[in-house]
Amino acid sequence: MESTEQQKQSFLSAVLGELSRRKVLRTVGGYAVGVFVLLQLMDAAVEPLRLPAWLPTFVVVFLILGFPVVFVLAWQLDITSEGVKRTKGPGLLSKGQNAVLFSFMMVATAGLGYTFYEYYSDVFDEVAAAPGALTISSQTAQGRTFSAPENSIAVLPFTDLTAEMDQGYFADGISEEILNLLAQVDGLQVAARTSSFAFREPDANIREIGRLLNVGTVLEGSVRTSGNRVRLTAQLINVEDGFHIWSQSYDREMSDIFVIQDEVASEIARALVDSFTGLEASPASRADNLAAAEAYRTGRLMWWRRTPEDLQGAAERFAEALQHDPTFAPAYAALADTWLLLALYGNVTTMESINRANPMIERALEADPNSAEAHAALGLARSHLEQNDAAESALRHAISLNPNYVPAQLWLSTVLESQGRYPEQQLVLEKAMELDPLNELLAVNFAGNLSIRGEADRARELLNDLIAFRPDSTILLRSLAGQEMLYGNLVEGFKLALRSHNLQPEGPQDISTLAQAWLVLNSPEDAERVLMEGLELHPNNAQLQNTYWQVLLATDRLEQAASLSRQWLQDAGENTPPIITQMYNTQMGMLSFKAEDLASATEYFSAALQAEDSGKYDGFHVFIVTMAAMANKLYGNTEEAERLLTLAQRDLQRAKVNGVNNPDINYTEAVILAMSGRQDEALSKLRVAYEAGFRVAWLIDIDPRVDSLRDHPEFIAIIASINRDIKSALEEVRLLAMASL
C-alpha cells in the first residue's frame, strides 16, 4: 500500500493535472496579466486625457468581477479546432474531489481579484477625488504627515443650487460667516479659508478633502431658492467613515440677506459646537452691516494673492468696509497690514508703509483691544523695523487671542527666521499648516526652512506638488526658482524664474527673481535690463532697488552705487530705522573695500555692527561680522579683527546647532577658515560648497575674505568648475529666453 506521503503527492499531481487539462491556471494567469497592463495604462491616461473621475473605479470593479467569470469559463469550456466546446472526460479526479477543487479555486480567484482591487483602489483614490486633490497628499502638502485632531473641522463653500446660479456670493457669505464664528471656539481647530475654499465641486470626495485639510469633520451645504424663500441645507460629515454626524435645513424669507447670514450661520455654528465635546464659543469681532462684511471679505480674498494690483484693490475694499462700519477693528488692521505688504510687493517705500499703517493699527486697537488682527498687524509693523522682540510679543499675543488666525503664525515664522531660530520656525509653520495645508505662503516659508537645513529634496517636492495643484502661482514658482538656484540647478531655476515673470511681468518680486537669476548666470547686463523695466513701474520698491545695487557693485560702478545708497538714506527721513542705517553702512563698507579705502571700510562696517543685534544667526549678520573683521585686519586693528572672527565662529556653530546645512553656510565656513589661516580646510570646505551647489561666481570675484586662497591650484580649479557650469547654463538659458520673446 502507498504511504500517506505518497498519497498526498499523488493527489497534488492529479489536482495540477486536472487544472492543466482544463487550462485554468494558464487562462486565469493570462487574464491577470491583461488586467494588470490595462490598469497601468488607465493609471497613466486618466489625468492627461481628462477622463471622468468615476471611470477608473468602474473599470477596476468591472475587471475584478471578470476573475470568477473567466475561471468558470475556463473550467467548463475548451477551445478546440472545431470551436468552443464543453470540457469532456472524467478527468483525473472524482466528482467529489472536483467539487472541492472548484470551490477552492473560486475562493482563490476571488482573492486574486480582491488583491487587484486593494492595490488599484489606492492608485485611483486621488483621481476620484475633487478637482485639485489629484496631485496633493496630506504629507506632501505639509512636508510631513499629521493626524487629524479630534475636534477639527473644515467649512467648504456652500453650493449654489438655484436655477439661475446667481446666489454664489450669498452662499460664500454663509460659509465664511460660519467659519468666522467657529474660529472663535476654544478647543476647535478650523481649517483656514484659503485651503477649504479651494474645493467647490458639488460631487467632491469629502473623505479625501478631509484628509488633505487634516481635519476630522467637514461641513458642506447648499443654497436653494423658491420664489422669495431660500432654503439652506448643511451637513457635518465624519471624514474617517464618510457618514453624516448631523444635518439640518433652514428656510427663510429673502428679505434681508445679512440677517439670514447672521441668524443661520449662528444657528449652524451653535449646532456644530454641540456636536463636539468640551467646546465653548467666544464672541467674534464682526461688522455691523452686510456691505462692510462683504467689502472686508472681498478685500481679504484679494489680499492673499499678493500682486500689487490685488493689494491695492484690497486696500480699497477695506477702506470701503470702514465707510460702512467705522468701528470694525479687523478692517483697520487689514488696511494696516496691506500697506505694510505693499512695501514688499508694490511701489511703496518701507517708511511710507509704516507711516500709513501705524494710525490704522491704533484705530483697530481702540475699536477692539482684543483684536487678533490688530495685534498681528502691530507685529508685522515692528518686524519691518527689525524690532524683533516687540514683533514676536505682538504676534504671539495675536495667536493667543485667535489660534486660528494664520497670518499671525506666518509673520511669527518670518521673525523667527530672521533671528536664525529655525527649529522654532519649523514648529510654528507646522502648526499653521495643520490649519491651512494648501496655503502657498506657508508652503514657501516651510520650503525655505527645509532648504536652509539641507533638506532640498523635501522642499522641492513640497513646492512641486503645490505647483501641480496651482500651476499659475507666481509665489510658488519664484520660490522654487530660488531653491533651484541655491542648490546649483541653474537652468531649472532660470526656467522657473522666467515662467513666473512671463505670468506676471509687472510684479516686483517676479522681476527681481529673474534679475537675480541672470546675475548668478554672470550676465549683469540682462539683469540690469530686466531691473530697469521694473524700476520704471515700481521706483520705490526696496527689493528691486537692492537687486539693482548688487548689479552696480558687480559691474564696478561704485559711484553710481554709492549715490543710490545715499539717496535711500535721505529718503528714509529724520527718524531712520536702525535696519535702514545698517543696510546703508554695509553697502558703503562694501564700496569702500572695492575702492581700496580701508579706513572708510573699517568705519562703515563698525557702524553696521553697532546697529546689529547680537546672539542670532543669519547670513547677512555673519557677512557683516566677517567683513568687519577683514577690514580691521587689513587696517591694522589685529585685536579687534580676532575678536570679530571669534564672534563669527560662534555664530557659525550656533547655526549648525540650529540645523543650518546648505551651500551658503558651506561657503561661509570656507570664508571663516580662510580668514583663520586654515587654508587647506578652507579649500576643502569650498569644494563641499561647490558640490552642494554654490555657484555665485560674481560674489567670489569681489569677495576680499577669500583673497588668501586665490593663488592656490585647488581654488583655481574650483572657480574654473563654477565658471564652466555657469557658461554652459547661460548658453542654454539664452535660447530659452529668446524663445519666450
Secondary structure, DSSP 8 states (H G I E B T S, - for coil): ---HHHHHHHHHHHHHHHHHHTTHHHHHHHHHHHHHHHHHHHHHHTTTTT--THHHHHHHHHHHHHHHHHHHHHHHEEEETTEEEE--S--SS-HHHHHHHHHHHHHHHHHHHHHHHHHHHHHTTTTTS-TT-SS--TTTTTTS-----SSEEEE---EE--TT---HHHHHHHHHHHHHHHTTEET-EE--HHHHTT---TT--HHHHHHHHT-SEEEEEEEEEETTEEEEEEEEEETTT--EEEEEEEEEETT-HHHHHHHHHHHHHHHHHHHSSS-EE------SSHHHHHHHHHHHHHHTT--HHHHHHHHHHHHHHHHH-TT-HHHHHHHHHHHHHHHHHSS--HHHHHHHHHHHHHHHHHH-TT-HHHHHHHHHHHHHTT-HHHHHHHHHHHHHH-TT-HHHHHHHHHHHHHTT-HHHHHHHHHHHHHH-TT-HHHHHHHHHHHHHTT-HHHHHHHHHHHHHHSTT-HHHHHHHHHHHHHTT-HHHHHHHHHHHHHH-TT-HHHHHHHHHHHHHTT-HHHHHHHHHHHHHH-TT-HHHHHHHHHHHHHTT-HHHHHHHHHHHHHHH-SS--HHHHHHHHHHHHHHHHHTT-HHHHHHHHHHHHHTS-SS---HHHHHHHHHHHHHHHHHT-HHHHHHHHHHHHHHHHHHHHTT--SHHHHHHHHHHHHHTT-HHHHHHHHHHHHHHT---HHHHHH-GGGGGGTTSHHHHHHHHHHHHHHHHHHHHHHHHHHHH-
